Amino acid sequence: MAAVAFSLAALIGVALGLLGGGGSILTVPVLVYVLGFPVKQGIAMGLAVVGLASLVGSFGHWRRGNVRLGAALAFGGVATIGTFAGARLATWLSGAVQLVLFAVAMLAAAFFMYLNARGDEPARLEPRGKARRLPLAAAALGVGLLTGVAGVGGGFLIVPALVLLVGLPMREAVGTSLVVITLNALVGFLGYLGTVQVPWGWLAAFSAVAMAGIGIGTRLSTRVGQRALQRAFSVFLLAMAALILAQNAGTALRPTSAETVSTH
């Protein structure tokens, strides 16, 4: 099982390096469906893995001048409030409900990734001061709640928000979003502490392998057609979302007793 776990961690890292996002979309299903962790524990651990991986990725973008720290702190500051609240709210939700929300987020990620593969990127708009502050704060809070409740990093929502509402070029929006994802994911993980038990040694090893895989994926990204890869990944996300919804939608609609969180 250890060999399978670390092979999948490496694949997650390679995918992150190739695609520049989508870490939690891969990590949570692997932890829950392949490695057998309970849903809440898998979501919490997935947030830690994605947070650390995004931190590594953000350093590369920082060196290239693609990070707007002020925008990241402004967006991330509001988002982390929603993230911590969402993580606490998740204690009142069943694992099935969380997985249904996760599947809906996968559908949204597939949609945005498909548009990006077609070249339909959101047009850059010039910021208009106070006129954009309220929708920007609402977007940040919504992303944070989604991260805390469903364990989704939210890069597929953060990037369009930074382009449309802050006016960042796409390249800077991607780099800045990695900083926001780092803040979101790690705050979300802290929000789960005390409600789930974390196998720290296993989590550290899994995260280390995933972060090593990022370097491989980043090098491969210059040799692989990004649009073809994004189209293929969007189809994969649609299939995974359909499977998760089929397995959990009925259960999510039924009242259930509180879950017992087990550990490995």
Contacts in CASP RR format, 6 or more apart in sequence:
PFRMAT RR
TARGET T0000
AUTHOR 0000-0000-0000
METHOD contacts of the structure
MODEL  1
MAAVAFSLAALIGVALGLLGGGGSILTVPVLVYVLGFPVKQGIAMGLAVV
GLASLVGSFGHWRRGNVRLGAALAFGGVATIGTFAGARLATWLSGAVQLV
LFAVAMLAAAFFMYLNARGDEPARLEPRGKARRLPLAAAALGVGLLTGVA
GVGGGFLIVPALVLLVGLPMREAVGTSLVVITLNALVGFLGYLGTVQVPW
GWLAAFSAVAMAGIGIGTRLSTRVGQRALQRAFSVFLLAMAALILAQNAG
TALRPTSAETVSTH
1 35 0 8 1.000
4 34 0 8 1.000
4 35 0 8 1.000
5 35 0 8 1.000
5 202 0 8 1.000
5 206 0 8 1.000
6 205 0 8 1.000
6 206 0 8 1.000
6 209 0 8 1.000
8 30 0 8 1.000
8 34 0 8 1.000
8 35 0 8 1.000
9 49 0 8 1.000
9 206 0 8 1.000
9 207 0 8 1.000
9 209 0 8 1.000
9 210 0 8 1.000
10 209 0 8 1.000
10 210 0 8 1.000
10 212 0 8 1.000
10 213 0 8 1.000
10 216 0 8 1.000
11 26 0 8 1.000
12 23 0 8 1.000
12 26 0 8 1.000
12 27 0 8 1.000
12 30 0 8 1.000
12 49 0 8 1.000
12 53 0 8 1.000
12 210 0 8 1.000
12 213 0 8 1.000
13 23 0 8 1.000
13 53 0 8 1.000
13 210 0 8 1.000
13 211 0 8 1.000
13 212 0 8 1.000
13 213 0 8 1.000
13 214 0 8 1.000
13 215 0 8 1.000
13 216 0 8 1.000
13 217 0 8 1.000
14 213 0 8 1.000
14 214 0 8 1.000
14 216 0 8 1.000
14 217 0 8 1.000
14 220 0 8 1.000
15 22 0 8 1.000
15 23 0 8 1.000
15 26 0 8 1.000
15 217 0 8 1.000
15 233 0 8 1.000
16 22 0 8 1.000
16 23 0 8 1.000
16 53 0 8 1.000
16 57 0 8 1.000
16 210 0 8 1.000
16 213 0 8 1.000
16 214 0 8 1.000
16 217 0 8 1.000
17 57 0 8 1.000
17 213 0 8 1.000
17 214 0 8 1.000
17 215 0 8 1.000
17 216 0 8 1.000
17 217 0 8 1.000
17 218 0 8 1.000
17 220 0 8 1.000
17 221 0 8 1.000
18 217 0 8 1.000
18 218 0 8 1.000
18 220 0 8 1.000
18 221 0 8 1.000
18 224 0 8 1.000
18 226 0 8 1.000
18 229 0 8 1.000
19 113 0 8 1.000
19 229 0 8 1.000
19 230 0 8 1.000
19 233 0 8 1.000
20 57 0 8 1.000
20 174 0 8 1.000
20 178 0 8 1.000
21 54 0 8 1.000
21 155 0 8 1.000
21 181 0 8 1.000
22 109 0 8 1.000
22 153 0 8 1.000
22 155 0 8 1.000
22 156 0 8 1.000
23 49 0 8 1.000
23 50 0 8 1.000
23 53 0 8 1.000
23 153 0 8 1.000
24 46 0 8 1.000
24 47 0 8 1.000
24 50 0 8 1.000
24 151 0 8 1.000
24 152 0 8 1.000
24 153 0 8 1.000
24 154 0 8 1.000
24 185 0 8 1.000
25 105 0 8 1.000
25 106 0 8 1.000
25 109 0 8 1.000
25 152 0 8 1.000
25 237 0 8 1.000
25 240 0 8 1.000
27 45 0 8 1.000
27 46 0 8 1.000
27 49 0 8 1.000
27 50 0 8 1.000
27 210 0 8 1.000
28 42 0 8 1.000
28 43 0 8 1.000
28 46 0 8 1.000
28 102 0 8 1.000
28 151 0 8 1.000
29 240 0 8 1.000
29 244 0 8 1.000
31 37 0 8 1.000
31 41 0 8 1.000
31 42 0 8 1.000
31 45 0 8 1.000
31 46 0 8 1.000
32 38 0 8 1.000
32 39 0 8 1.000
32 42 0 8 1.000
32 99 0 8 1.000
36 264 0 8 1.000
37 45 0 8 1.000
37 264 0 8 1.000
38 196 0 8 1.000
38 259 0 8 1.000
38 261 0 8 1.000
38 262 0 8 1.000
38 263 0 8 1.000
39 95 0 8 1.000
39 96 0 8 1.000
39 98 0 8 1.000
39 99 0 8 1.000
39 259 0 8 1.000
40 90 0 8 1.000
40 91 0 8 1.000
40 95 0 8 1.000
40 98 0 8 1.000
40 192 0 8 1.000
40 195 0 8 1.000
40 196 0 8 1.000
40 259 0 8 1.000
40 261 0 8 1.000
41 196 0 8 1.000
41 197 0 8 1.000
41 198 0 8 1.000
41 261 0 8 1.000
41 262 0 8 1.000
41 263 0 8 1.000
41 264 0 8 1.000
43 90 0 8 1.000
43 98 0 8 1.000
43 102 0 8 1.000
43 150 0 8 1.000
43 151 0 8 1.000
43 192 0 8 1.000
44 188 0 8 1.000
44 189 0 8 1.000
44 192 0 8 1.000
44 193 0 8 1.000
44 195 0 8 1.000
44 196 0 8 1.000
44 198 0 8 1.000
45 198 0 8 1.000
45 199 0 8 1.000
45 203 0 8 1.000
45 206 0 8 1.000
46 151 0 8 1.000
46 185 0 8 1.000
46 189 0 8 1.000
47 147 0 8 1.000
47 148 0 8 1.000
47 151 0 8 1.000
47 153 0 8 1.000
47 185 0 8 1.000
47 186 0 8 1.000
47 188 0 8 1.000
47 189 0 8 1.000
47 192 0 8 1.000
48 185 0 8 1.000
48 186 0 8 1.000
48 189 0 8 1.000
48 198 0 8 1.000
48 203 0 8 1.000
48 207 0 8 1.000
49 203 0 8 1.000
49 206 0 8 1.000
49 207 0 8 1.000
49 210 0 8 1.000
50 153 0 8 1.000
50 181 0 8 1.000
50 185 0 8 1.000
51 181 0 8 1.000
51 182 0 8 1.000
51 184 0 8 1.000
51 185 0 8 1.000
51 186 0 8 1.000
51 189 0 8 1.000
52 186 0 8 1.000
52 207 0 8 1.000
52 210 0 8 1.000
52 211 0 8 1.000
53 207 0 8 1.000
53 210 0 8 1.000
53 211 0 8 1.000
53 214 0 8 1.000
54 178 0 8 1.000
54 179 0 8 1.000
54 181 0 8 1.000
54 182 0 8 1.000
54 185 0 8 1.000
55 178 0 8 1.000
55 182 0 8 1.000
56 211 0 8 1.000
56 214 0 8 1.000
57 178 0 8 1.000
57 214 0 8 1.000
58 67 0 8 1.000
58 175 0 8 1.000
58 178 0 8 1.000
58 179 0 8 1.000
58 182 0 8 1.000
61 67 0 8 1.000
61 174 0 8 1.000
61 175 0 8 1.000
61 176 0 8 1.000
61 178 0 8 1.000
65 172 0 8 1.000
66 171 0 8 1.000
66 172 0 8 1.000
66 174 0 8 1.000
66 175 0 8 1.000
66 176 0 8 1.000
67 172 0 8 1.000
67 175 0 8 1.000
67 176 0 8 1.000
67 178 0 8 1.000
67 179 0 8 1.000
68 166 0 8 1.000
68 168 0 8 1.000
68 172 0 8 1.000
68 176 0 8 1.000
69 176 0 8 1.000
69 179 0 8 1.000
71 162 0 8 1.000
71 166 0 8 1.000
71 168 0 8 1.000
71 176 0 8 1.000
72 176 0 8 1.000
72 179 0 8 1.000
72 180 0 8 1.000
72 183 0 8 1.000
74 136 0 8 1.000
75 136 0 8 1.000
75 140 0 8 1.000
75 158 0 8 1.000
75 161 0 8 1.000
75 162 0 8 1.000
75 166 0 8 1.000
75 176 0 8 1.000
75 180 0 8 1.000
76 140 0 8 1.000
76 179 0 8 1.000
76 180 0 8 1.000
76 183 0 8 1.000
76 184 0 8 1.000
77 140 0 8 1.000
77 183 0 8 1.000
78 137 0 8 1.000
78 140 0 8 1.000
78 141 0 8 1.000
79 140 0 8 1.000
79 141 0 8 1.000
79 142 0 8 1.000
79 143 0 8 1.000
79 144 0 8 1.000
79 147 0 8 1.000
79 158 0 8 1.000
79 180 0 8 1.000
79 183 0 8 1.000
79 184 0 8 1.000
80 144 0 8 1.000
80 183 0 8 1.000
80 184 0 8 1.000
80 187 0 8 1.000
80 188 0 8 1.000
81 141 0 8 1.000
81 144 0 8 1.000
82 141 0 8 1.000
82 142 0 8 1.000
82 144 0 8 1.000
82 145 0 8 1.000
82 147 0 8 1.000
82 148 0 8 1.000
83 144 0 8 1.000
83 145 0 8 1.000
83 147 0 8 1.000
83 148 0 8 1.000
83 184 0 8 1.000
83 187 0 8 1.000
83 188 0 8 1.000
83 191 0 8 1.000
84 148 0 8 1.000
84 187 0 8 1.000
84 188 0 8 1.000
84 190 0 8 1.000
84 191 0 8 1.000
85 145 0 8 1.000
85 148 0 8 1.000
86 144 0 8 1.000
86 145 0 8 1.000
86 147 0 8 1.000
86 148 0 8 1.000
86 149 0 8 1.000
86 188 0 8 1.000
87 148 0 8 1.000
87 149 0 8 1.000
87 187 0 8 1.000
87 188 0 8 1.000
87 190 0 8 1.000
87 191 0 8 1.000
87 192 0 8 1.000
88 191 0 8 1.000
89 145 0 8 1.000
89 148 0 8 1.000
89 149 0 8 1.000
90 98 0 8 1.000
90 148 0 8 1.000
90 149 0 8 1.000
90 192 0 8 1.000
91 195 0 8 1.000
93 149 0 8 1.000
94 251 0 8 1.000
94 252 0 8 1.000
94 256 0 8 1.000
94 259 0 8 1.000
95 248 0 8 1.000
95 259 0 8 1.000
96 248 0 8 1.000
96 250 0 8 1.000
96 251 0 8 1.000
96 252 0 8 1.000
96 256 0 8 1.000
97 252 0 8 1.000
98 149 0 8 1.000
98 150 0 8 1.000
98 151 0 8 1.000
99 244 0 8 1.000
99 247 0 8 1.000
99 248 0 8 1.000
99 252 0 8 1.000
100 244 0 8 1.000
100 245 0 8 1.000
100 248 0 8 1.000
100 249 0 8 1.000
100 252 0 8 1.000
101 146 0 8 1.000
101 149 0 8 1.000
101 150 0 8 1.000
102 150 0 8 1.000
102 151 0 8 1.000
102 152 0 8 1.000
102 244 0 8 1.000
103 240 0 8 1.000
103 241 0 8 1.000
103 242 0 8 1.000
103 244 0 8 1.000
103 245 0 8 1.000
103 248 0 8 1.000
104 241 0 8 1.000
105 146 0 8 1.000
105 150 0 8 1.000
105 152 0 8 1.000
105 154 0 8 1.000
106 237 0 8 1.000
106 238 0 8 1.000
106 240 0 8 1.000
106 241 0 8 1.000
106 244 0 8 1.000
107 237 0 8 1.000
107 238 0 8 1.000
107 241 0 8 1.000
108 156 0 8 1.000
108 157 0 8 1.000
109 152 0 8 1.000
109 154 0 8 1.000
109 156 0 8 1.000
109 234 0 8 1.000
109 237 0 8 1.000
110 234 0 8 1.000
110 235 0 8 1.000
110 237 0 8 1.000
110 238 0 8 1.000
110 241 0 8 1.000
111 234 0 8 1.000
112 156 0 8 1.000
112 157 0 8 1.000
112 160 0 8 1.000
113 156 0 8 1.000
113 230 0 8 1.000
113 233 0 8 1.000
113 234 0 8 1.000
113 237 0 8 1.000
114 230 0 8 1.000
114 231 0 8 1.000
114 234 0 8 1.000
115 121 0 8 1.000
116 230 0 8 1.000
117 226 0 8 1.000
117 227 0 8 1.000
117 228 0 8 1.000
117 230 0 8 1.000
117 231 0 8 1.000
117 234 0 8 1.000
118 227 0 8 1.000
119 227 0 8 1.000
121 163 0 8 1.000
121 170 0 8 1.000
122 160 0 8 1.000
122 163 0 8 1.000
122 164 0 8 1.000
123 163 0 8 1.000
123 164 0 8 1.000
124 163 0 8 1.000
124 167 0 8 1.000
124 168 0 8 1.000
124 169 0 8 1.000
124 170 0 8 1.000
125 163 0 8 1.000
125 164 0 8 1.000
125 165 0 8 1.000
125 167 0 8 1.000
126 167 0 8 1.000
127 165 0 8 1.000
127 166 0 8 1.000
127 167 0 8 1.000
132 165 0 8 1.000
132 166 0 8 1.000
135 165 0 8 1.000
136 161 0 8 1.000
136 165 0 8 1.000
136 166 0 8 1.000
139 157 0 8 1.000
139 161 0 8 1.000
139 165 0 8 1.000
140 161 0 8 1.000
143 153 0 8 1.000
143 154 0 8 1.000
143 155 0 8 1.000
143 157 0 8 1.000
143 158 0 8 1.000
143 161 0 8 1.000
143 180 0 8 1.000
143 184 0 8 1.000
144 184 0 8 1.000
146 152 0 8 1.000
146 153 0 8 1.000
146 154 0 8 1.000
146 157 0 8 1.000
147 153 0 8 1.000
147 154 0 8 1.000
147 184 0 8 1.000
147 185 0 8 1.000
147 188 0 8 1.000
148 184 0 8 1.000
148 188 0 8 1.000
148 191 0 8 1.000
151 185 0 8 1.000
151 188 0 8 1.000
153 181 0 8 1.000
153 184 0 8 1.000
153 185 0 8 1.000
154 181 0 8 1.000
154 184 0 8 1.000
155 177 0 8 1.000
155 180 0 8 1.000
155 181 0 8 1.000
158 173 0 8 1.000
158 177 0 8 1.000
158 180 0 8 1.000
158 181 0 8 1.000
159 170 0 8 1.000
159 173 0 8 1.000
159 174 0 8 1.000
159 177 0 8 1.000
162 168 0 8 1.000
162 172 0 8 1.000
162 173 0 8 1.000
162 176 0 8 1.000
162 177 0 8 1.000
163 169 0 8 1.000
163 170 0 8 1.000
163 173 0 8 1.000
166 173 0 8 1.000
168 176 0 8 1.000
195 261 0 8 1.000
196 261 0 8 1.000
196 263 0 8 1.000
197 261 0 8 1.000
197 263 0 8 1.000
199 263 0 8 1.000
199 264 0 8 1.000
202 264 0 8 1.000
END
